[in-house]
């Protein structure tokens, strides 16, 4: 009955996790940048740098996860 595929809810949960991981990574970069700006008095540069770094890491993780999911389907 299962024919080698994972159940619908399990697949949906994996893609939902990706949807939560992307903005969380970017948000973490922004929060870290904000606190670094407060500590170093470099406003707004650390927010910009850490936000862009968080965005780059989020895209990298997105590509890795989607490649993994694509390989799972084959």
Secondary structure as UniProt FT lines:
FT   TURN            3..4
FT   HELIX           8..40
FT   TURN            43..44
FT   HELIX           45..73
//
